[in-house]
Amino acid sequence: MGSIATNNTSALRGRLSLGVITALLATYIIWGTTYLAIRFVVADVPPFLMAGTRFLIAGAVMFVFLVARGHRLPDLGQWRSAAIVALFMLGGGMGLVAVAENLGVSSSLAAALIATVPLWSAVFARWFGRRISRRDWVGILIGFGGVALLNLEGDLRANPLAAGLLFISPMFWSLGSQLSNRLDMPEGEMGTAAEMLTGGLILTLASLVSGERLPDLAAIPSSAWLAWLYLISFGSLLGFSAYMYLLRNVRPALATSYAYVNPLVALAAGAWLASEQVSWVGLLGIGVVLGAVAFIALGRSEPASQPAE
């Protein structure tokens, strides 16, 4: 019996390790390319409408699939918690990124500013009662110095509103991530489905309130349709599910480590597929932000959370 239990434990750890690696690769590579996909779609579709339909469809597909497999439906309190998290992560996080790219900011610069998520996570961790070390404060200051350099980039100087939106967007995303581990959320993948459904409704409502108009569907080019489908399938169903899995199973520093890789992937994708260019000032700003994120993450010694059963 003892040897059987040991073997089962080892197998479980192996599966979890493979799951963590797969989830990390999904957030690293897939999310790094979604910024360019967003740019392709918002060139022809209003930003809130694009984001709302993206998450509504992805959430509905996942919700129906999970219900068919017998997953327990969330109660009213859990739906409320999912809506609160979605308001910050999807409404304030992803919605504002779409608006900023609609205003003309390149996908690589958008990804670079979203890389400040771990800096904001450190700030909100202090808000929720966890002590921030001197090293973390130094990293936060360096990181926001990199943000200041990025704002000297031409795209952001020409779009002060977009620059402001991209500055606060990761703040909302980080706050939502912190709340997802503190509120009574639906269990497992059902929590992800509930967040995408409620987030999609919030973004669609924002589209109606802001006066966005439904575009002529026949006039939308095939590239925008393909990018929209990519955002639904890979960016939402796969990428967002992978991130929520990481939040439940690994320490926050590892879950947010996509911030190191996404700007580099976005930079390469933007240059290759959209001829985007970033000046040396922008590249320097990206380097400073990523260096600050690494400085904070490498200095943490917090234990990993226990894997979910």
N, C-alpha and C positions, 0 to 999 in steps of 0.2 A: 504493500500500500504506500509506503514511504517513497519508493522509487517512482511509482506511478504519479504521485502528487508532484514530485519534483519535475518530472518530464512534462506534465501538463502546465506547470507554472512557466517552465522554460519556453514551451510552445506559445503560451499566451503572450509572454514578453516579446517573442519573436514577431508575432502577428502585430502587436501594438507598435513595435519599432518600424515595421514595414508600413503600417498605417501612418505613422508620424512622418516618415520620409516622403511618402506619397503626397500627404497633405502639404508638406513644406514645398515640394516641387510645384504643386498646383498653385499655391499662393505666390511663389517666386516667379514662375514663367507665365502662367495664364494671366494673373493680375497685372503683370508688367505690360502685357499687350492690350489689356482692356482700355487703357487710356487712349490709344490710337483708335480702337474700335468706337469709343464714345465720340471722338472727333469726327469720324466718318458719318455717324448717324445724326449728330446734332447739326450738321451742315444742312440737313433737309427736314429734320423733325424737331419740334420744340423740346428743350431739355427736360423739363419736368414730365412731359408726356412720354418721352422716350424712357426715362428712368422708371416712371410709374408702371407702364405696360410691361417693361422688362421684368420687374420684380413680381407683378401680379401674375403673369403667366408662369414664371418659374416657381413661385410659391404654390400656385394652384396645382401644377403638375406634381410637385413633391407631396403636397397635402393629400391628393387623391391616391397617390401611390402608397403612402404610409397608412392611410385609412384602410385601403384594400388589403394591406398586410396585417391588419389587426391592431395597429398602434392606438393607444388610448387618446381620446380627444382632450384638448386642453380645457380646463374649467375657466370660468369668467375671470378670475384673478390672474391666471396665467396668460390669457389673451391680453389683459391690461398690461402686464409686465412686458410681453412681447411687443406691444404697441409703443411703450415708452422707449425700449431699446431701439426699435426700428425708427422712431422719430429722430433720434440722435444719429444712429449709424447710417441709415439709408436716406432719411430726409435731409438732415444737416450734413452728413458725410458725402454720400454719393450724389445727392441732388445738386449740391452747390458746385461739385466738380463739373457736372454736366453743364451747368449755367456758365461757369468760367470758360470752359472750352468752347461753348457757343459764342462767347464774347471775343474769341480769337486767340486765346492762349494755347501754345503748342502742347501736345500730349506729354512730351518729355519734361517740360517745366511743371506741368500739373503733377506728374508723378514725383518730381523732386520735392515739391512742397508737401505732398502727402507723406513723404518720408519722415516728417517731423512727428508722426504718430507716437513713436516711443518716447519722445521728449514730453509730449503732452501726457502720456500715460504715467510718466514719473511724477508730473505735477499733480495729477488727479489721485495718484496713489497716496500722496501726502494729504490731500483733502479727505480721503477716506481713512486716515489714521495711521498710515505707514510712514515711518521715518525716512527722510531723504538724506543721503549722505552728502558730504561736502563734494565728493567726486561727481555725484549726480548733478548737483547744482552747477558745477563747472561745465559739465557736458551740456546741460540745458542752455547755459549762456552762450557757449560756443555754437551750438546748433542754431539758435536764433540769430547769432551773428551771420551764419551762413544764409539764413532766410533773408537777412538784410542785403547781402550780396546778390542773391537771386532777384531781388526787386530792382536791381540796377539793370537787369536784362531788358532788352528793348520791348519784348512782348508785354511784360508786366508794367513797365513804365507807361506804355501807351494804354494800358487797361487797369487803372487803379482800382476799379470796382472788382474786376476779376482777381486781382492780386489780394484784395481783402477777403474775398470769398475763399480763395485757396489757403489763406492763412488760418481762417477759423474752421474750415472743413475738417482737418484732422483733429481739431479740438473736440468737435462733436463726435467724430468716430471714436476717439479714445474714451470719451465719457460713456458712450454707449457700450463699449467693450467692457469697461469697469462695471457698469450696472448689470450687464448680462450675467456676471458671476455673483451678484448680490441680491437680485430679485428672484421671486418664485417663477421660474421659467418652465415651459413645457419640456418634457424630458427628451434628450437626444436630438435626433433629426427633426422631430415634430417641432422643437423650438425654432430651428432654422426655417421650416416651412411657415410657421406662424409669424415670424419676423418679416419674411419676404411678403407674405400676404398683407399684413398690416402696413408695412412700409410702402408697398405698391399702392394701397388705398390712400395713404397720406400724400404721396407724391402726385397721384392723379388728382386729388383734391387741390393740391397746390397749383397744378396746371390749370384747373378750372378757375380758381381764385385769381390767379395772375393774368388771366385772359388769353392764354395760349389757344391757338386755333388748330384744328385738325388739318393737316396738310393734304394736298391732292395725292392720294395713294398711288395713282398711276404715274405721277411725275417723280416719285422717289426712285433713284437709280438702284440698280441691283447691288452695287457695292454697299449702300446703306442698309438694304435688307439683309445682306449676308452678315454685316457687322452687328446688326440688331439681333439676329439669330445666334451669333457667336456670344454676345453678351448674355443672352438668356441661358443658353446651354452650358457653355464653359465658364463664363464670368460669374453667373449667379448659381446655377445648380451645382456645379462642381467646385468653383473657386470659393464661394461664400460658405458652402457646406464644409469645405476643408478648413477654412479659418475658424468656424465655430467648433469644429472637432479639436483643433489645436488649443483653443481657449479652455476647453474642458479637460484636456489631457496633458498639457505641458505648461511649464512656467511662462509667465507673460513675456519675458525677454525673448524666449524662443518663438512664441506665437507671433510676435510683432517683428521678427527678424526679416520678414519679406521686405521691410523698409530699406534694407541694404541693397537688395537686388532689383526691385521694381524700377527705380529710376534708370538703372543701366540697361535693363531690357527695353524700357520705353524709349530711351535714347537711341538704341540700335534699331528698334522697329520704326520709330519716326523718321530716322535718317534713311532707312532702306526703302520704306513703302510710301513715305509722304514728303521726302526731301526736306525734312525739318532740320534747322540748324540752330545751334546754341553757341553764343559767343564765349570767349575765354573767361569773361566775368561769370557767366552762368555756369560754366564747367567748374570754376573755382568754388562757387557757391554750393554746387552739388557735392563736391568733394568735402567741403567743410561740414555740411549737414550729415553726410554719411559717416564722416570721421567722428562727429559728436555722438551719433547714435551708437557706433561701435564702442566708443569710450565709455558710455553709460552701461551698455549691455555686458561688456567684458569685466566691468567692475562689480557686477552684482553676484552675490553668492546665495540667492534665495533658492530653496529646495523646490524641485518640480512637484507639482500637485499629483495626487494619486490618480492613476488611470480610472476612467469610468468603467463600470462592469459591462 
